[in-house]
């Protein structure tokens, strides 16, 4: 009882953007006229239809319905075999319903778009760009990246010359350009070059670009230096004509005031000594002779010897420290410590990790050859093979970042404050590979300065 179905071909092949049809035969094995409802189930439901949606079949007879396969030309429908099923439901005998399964082979198509960001590179020593490869096809496409300069005016390189682009994703490749010749002053120069992308199984794609090379001494630097020199000359003239004489006059005034104060103190001391001497003579002579000794006692107060003993030395008075004298000049040979020079640096760490238990890591390490402090400002994470697992970036044994490999193919980070790896501290990537039967080969590109 119920229905049986049959397809002339169990597998159908179709190109994305096209349509292919095939017939399905529905045979009524029952004893009465039955109406069968037909619909499609499975991963291909959105682009596989069956018509008519229902057929009425006499006992022992068969009716045909048409199945149409119309996969869209989109990266959402991947190339390869896609299973589908046609469900046939009986209206008279529900237990006699059936499902007929089959597969449709979606053919491959390749569509690659390429863009440079920014469109033109710029720099005096080096220029940087990002090449964005957008895979709009329905399958993985390996591609090779080449930088071509027909006039041989610059050298270009990339840490990832060979990439594998996944369908529906954009792969970012970092380009670094360096002119062969540099110049200190003058107008900017334009150095044209080409970027060739060679996708496997598709036509090469060429993008024209240029490096705008600036002079090593910026145009604004010379006017700024001239302005600073002029300001220094003006300040020097003001010092010798205004500020220095005022300071010297203030110092002389302070010294004169101190000399006058000392002279007054000496005179008061001499007067007190004279009065004491007169009182002593008066006591010895008695009351009757107090007038005569009075005349003889005044004379010693004006003798040159007493004056010379109490008056201060003018040379000593003039050496009293003033406000100007307390300002000590800077040592002639004094210098300030120069900050260490910072040089651009970049490097790439590639891991090759076998499958391991969760929590087990394979380590890849980088040491700066000159034992300098490395300041990382840019990171580019690469997982072109679509590995599964965990990737860590460490400073020595300290974990800085953790990323799930399945969450990205290519990803970049840029930091306002750099990540500092002190001298002698290794830059480490650790990979816990959770693939089945193959190595994990992610990589990390680092860019920044060292000094």
Buried (B, 14 or more C-beta within 10 A) or exposed (E): EBBBBEBEEEEBEBBBEEEBEBEBBBBBBBEEEBEBBBBBBBEBEEBBBBEEEBBBBEEEEBBEBEBBBBBEBBBEBBBEEBEBBBBBBBEBBEEBBBEBEBBBBBBBBBBBEBEBEEEEBBBBEBBBBBBBBBBBBBBBBEBEBBBEBEEEBBEBEBBBEEBBBBBBBBBBBBBBBBBEEEBEEEEEBEBBBBBBBBBEEBEEBEBEBBBBBBBEBEEEEEEEEEEEEEEEEEEEEEEEEEEEEEBEEEBEEBBEEBBEEBBEEBEEEBEEBBEEBBEEBBEEBEEEEEEEBEEEBEEBBEEEEBEEEBBEEEEEBEEBEBEBEEEEEEEEEEEEEEEEEEEEBBBBBEBEBEBBEEEEBBEBEBEBEEEBBBBBBBBBBBBBBBBBBBBBBBBEEEEEBEBEBEEBBBEBEEEEEEBEBEEEBBBBBBBBBBBEEEBBBBBBBBBBBBB
